[in-house]
Amino acid sequence: MAGRYHVVCHECAFEGLYEDSSVAEGQRDAHASSSGHRMSLRDISSQETPGLSQ
């Protein structure tokens, strides 16, 4: 099962979902570096996907 990582900027609309932690970290770090914005990265791999449970 692939991982799921949620990256969010706290100061603009930048947001993304990634299956690879190194890609998520890279996107977070690149945006923070270029913008100076505060970022969050959360591993949501173990959370259920809304609407897919039966």
N, C-alpha and C positions, 0 to 999 in steps of 0.2 A: 504494500500500500504506500502510495506517495504521501509525502508530508504536505502540510498546508501552512503557509506563513502569511500573516496579514501585516502589511506595512502601512502606517498612517502618519501624515504630517499634521501637527497640531496648529499650524499657522496658515495653511492653504489647502487646496482641494486635492493635493497629491495623495493617492492611495493605490495599493495594489495587493493582489493575491498571487503567491508564488508557490511552486511545488518543491523548489530547491532552496535550502536555507542559505547557501552561499550567494545565490542570486538575490534573495530577499535582503540579506545584509549589505550586499553591494549597492542595491538600489537605495536603501535607507541611507547608507554612508555617502553616496554620491549626491543625493538630494540635500542632505544636511550640509555637506561641504560647499556645494554651489550656492545654497540659499541662506545658510545660517539658521535654518528653521529647526525646531525641536521635533524629533521623530520617535515613533514607537514601532517595535516589531514584536509580534506575538505568535507563538507556535499554537495554531488552532487544529492541529492534526487529530487530536482525540475528541474534538467536539463534533456532534452530529450535524449534518447538513440539513437546514430547515426545509421541510416539504418533501423529503425523500424517504421518511420513515413510513412504514405501513403497518 
